[in-house]
Amino acid sequence: MKQSFLFLANGFEEVEALTAVDVLRRAGIPVKTVSITESLQVTGAHGISVKADVLYDNTLFDSPEWIILPGGMPGSVNLYDFAPLQGLIERQANGSDGRIAAICAAPAVVLGQLGVLKGVKATCYPGFEDRLNGAIYEDKPVVVDGKFVTGSGPARALDWALTIVRETVGSHQANEVAAGMLAYPAECTPVDFG
């Protein structure tokens, strides 16, 4: 399995970023956090500082499995404003391999404004729909369409992360991770996230 990368900018939504990294690693999916700043230390929208695994400028992004974008403000704007990441996202969106996951403001502020969601079903944080630029908006917690997995907001971070797992390694593994985290009562039938 190829490496996946979750990108951190100052002002990122902490719940979304850390949930995705935690869930993917529980599923055995290799994922690194990447600071787009000049420091490994990145501060989230609610003042929580996180030490990223690598700096963008020191990392080779050779056909990533996933490009993962947490939301948050001004984190999503900071991701969009970082030109090298724009190029990486556009290559991933237009290439034959690799997937992209974004949640909260990021589907609209980053992917929508880059124009990579035209004709793609997507969701985002309410109030950002006008920035989806040609996407087919769906008012759902998580939307999967082709190579894109989008989520609506912080409360849906676990569903979004489990959907990324399902899309990578299958429903069985996603449900095992969900069960281990007690995402549903043990006596219930596992749900198919997404």
Secondary structure, 3 states (H helix, E strand, C coil): CCCEEEEECCCCCHHHHHHHHHHHHHCCCCEEEEECCCCCEEECCCCCEEECCEEHHHCCCCCCCEEEECCCCCHHHHHHHCHHHHHHHHHHHHCCCCEEEEECCHHHHHHHHHCCCCCCEECCCCCCHHHCCCCEECCCCEEEECCEEEECCHHHHHHHHHHHHHHHHCHHHHHHHHHHCCCCCCCCCCCCCC
